């Protein structure tokens, strides 16, 4: 696989990160956790994600290696797919019809699973039902970025993701959405493949607990 060309960072983005780091010290976070936390905050202008996100550096490292080796990426909705800027994402929502007891988003996950099989990175930023279906299917992912938004089922689906033991990025609250889910994935794609390893393994924690 041909490595991506170096990414050009716009001055507005540089200034956004400067402001972010002036308001929140992320310097003690492991490298990939820091990349994900900062890009999610950059995409949302919401510093509270530092307390809300739940990450695991070992899981991120495995997903980072898989992505840079060409692992497929699956998005639950087209808005998430459109926000992923350095990789074409599989999104089967346009082909999904749903059915009794099955939302279109859940059906789209079934179709995507049939297409990509194990080892993919799944990015759920809209539909809690997509995340629940992913867990029910027993997929074998490189990573699940589970950041759906909403008052119905969003927090519960993310709690179920954490309880599943799958390698994951999630957050505790009801907030989330397509932009932050895509941002978390982009953070891994933008980080060079020669990122140094962390000093020690890390259990799943909130970013605030690391700080």
C-alpha positions in Angstrom: 0.0 0.0 0.0 1.4 3.4 -1.0 1.8 5.7 2.1 -0.3 8.9 2.0 1.4 12.1 1.1 2.2 14.5 3.9 -0.8 16.4 5.0 -0.9 20.2 4.6 -2.3 21.9 7.7 -4.2 25.1 7.1 -3.2 28.1 9.3 -6.8 28.2 10.7 -6.4 24.6 12.0 -3.0 25.5 13.5 -4.5 28.4 15.3 -7.4 26.2 16.5 -5.0 23.7 18.0 -3.0 26.5 19.6 -6.1 27.8 21.3 -7.2 24.3 22.3 -3.8 23.6 24.0 -3.9 26.9 25.7 -7.1 25.9 27.4 -6.5 22.2 28.0 -3.2 20.5 28.8 -3.1 17.3 26.7 0.7 16.9 26.9 0.6 13.9 29.2 -1.8 11.8 27.1 -0.3 8.9 25.2 0.2 9.8 21.5 -2.8 8.3 19.8 -5.1 9.1 22.7 -4.0 12.7 22.5 -4.5 12.7 18.7 -8.1 11.4 19.1 -9.0 13.6 22.0 -7.6 16.8 20.4 -9.2 16.2 17.0 -12.6 15.4 18.5 -12.4 18.7 20.5 -11.1 20.6 17.5 -14.1 19.3 15.5 -16.7 20.2 18.1 -15.1 23.1 20.1 -16.3 21.2 23.2 -13.6 20.8 25.8 -15.9 18.6 27.9 -14.9 15.7 25.6 -11.7 15.5 27.6 -13.8 14.1 30.5 -16.3 12.3 28.3 -14.2 10.2 25.9 -13.2 6.7 26.8 -10.1 5.4 25.0 -7.5 2.7 25.2 -4.0 3.3 23.8 -3.3 -0.3 23.0 -6.6 -0.5 21.0 -5.8 2.7 19.2 -2.3 1.4 18.3 -3.8 -1.8 16.9 -6.3 0.1 14.8 -3.7 2.6 13.7 -1.5 -0.2 12.4 -4.5 -1.9 10.7 -5.6 1.4 9.0 -2.1 2.1 7.7 -2.0 -1.5 6.4 -5.2 -0.9 4.4 -8.0 -2.2 6.7 -11.4 -1.3 5.4 -13.4 1.5 7.2 -17.2 1.2 7.6 -19.4 4.2 8.4 -23.0 3.9 9.7 -24.3 6.9 7.7 -23.2 8.9 4.7 -22.4 12.0 6.8 -19.8 10.0 8.7 -18.4 8.6 5.5 -18.2 12.2 4.0 -16.2 13.4 7.0 -13.5 10.8 6.6 -11.0 12.6 4.4 -8.2 10.1 3.7 -10.0 6.9 3.1 -13.1 5.8 1.2 -15.5 4.4 3.8 -18.0 1.7 3.1 -21.6 2.9 3.9 -24.4 0.6 2.9 -27.2 2.8 4.2 -28.4 3.7 0.7 -28.9 -0.1 0.0 -30.7 -0.8 3.3 -34.4 -1.2 3.6 -34.9 -2.2 7.2 -37.8 -4.4 8.1 -39.8 -5.6 11.1 -37.8 -4.9 14.2 -34.8 -3.7 12.1 -34.0 -0.1 11.4 -32.3 0.9 8.1 -29.1 1.7 10.0 -29.1 -1.8 11.6 -29.7 -3.4 8.2 -26.9 -1.4 6.7 -24.5 -2.8 9.3 -25.6 -6.3 8.3 -24.9 -5.5 4.7 -21.5 -4.0 5.5 -20.5 -6.9 7.6 -21.2 -9.3 4.7 -19.0 -7.1 2.5 -16.0 -6.4 4.7 -15.8 -9.3 7.2 -13.4 -9.2 10.2 -10.6 -6.7 10.7 -12.4 -3.5 9.7 -12.6 -0.3 11.6 -16.3 0.6 12.2 -17.3 4.2 12.7 -20.8 4.9 14.2 -21.7 8.5 14.7 -25.4 8.7 14.2 -27.5 5.6 15.0 -27.5 3.7 18.3 -29.3 0.9 16.5 -26.4 0.5 14.2 -24.1 0.1 17.2 -26.4 -2.4 18.9 -26.6 -4.4 15.7 -22.9 -4.4 15.3 -22.5 -5.9 18.8 -25.2 -8.5 18.1 -23.5 -9.7 14.9 -20.3 -10.5 16.8 -18.1 -8.7 14.3 -14.3 -9.0 14.8 -13.2 -5.4 14.4 -9.8 -3.7 14.4 -11.7 -0.9 16.3 -15.2 0.4 16.9 -15.5 4.1 17.1 -18.9 4.3 18.8 -20.0 7.9 19.2 -23.7 8.0 18.2 -25.8 10.9 19.4 -29.3 11.1 20.9 -31.6 10.9 23.8 -32.8 7.4 22.9 -30.3 4.6 23.2 -27.1 6.5 22.5 -25.6 6.4 26.0 -26.9 2.8 26.4 -25.4 1.6 23.2 -22.0 3.1 24.1 -22.1 1.5 27.5 -22.8 -1.9 25.8 -19.9 -1.3 23.5 -17.6 -0.8 26.5 -19.0 -3.9 28.2 -18.4 -6.0 25.1 -14.6 -5.8 25.5 -14.1 -4.9 21.8 -11.3 -2.5 21.0 -13.2 0.8 21.0 -13.4 4.5 21.3 -16.6 5.8 23.0 -18.0 8.4 25.3 -20.1 8.3 28.3 -22.8 10.9 27.6 -25.6 11.2 25.1 -23.7 13.5 22.9 -21.6 12.5 19.9 -22.5 12.7 16.2 -21.1 12.3 12.7 -18.5 15.1 12.9 -16.8 13.8 16.1 -16.9 10.2 15.0 -15.3 11.0 11.7 -12.8 13.2 13.6 -11.7 10.3 15.8 -11.1 8.2 12.7 -9.3 11.0 10.9 -7.0 11.4 13.9 -5.7 7.9 13.4 -5.3 8.3 9.6 -3.5 11.6 10.0 -1.0 10.3 12.6 2.1 9.0 10.9 2.7 5.2 11.0 6.0 5.7 12.9 4.4 7.1 16.0 6.5 5.9 19.0 5.0 3.3 21.4 3.7 4.4 24.8 5.9 3.8 27.9 3.4 1.3 29.4 0.1 -0.4 28.5 -3.1 1.5 29.5 -6.5 0.2 30.6 -9.6 1.9 29.2 -10.0 5.2 31.0 -11.4 8.7 30.3 -8.9 11.2 29.0 -9.4 13.2 32.2 -8.3 10.3 34.3 -5.0 10.2 32.4 -4.6 13.9 32.9 
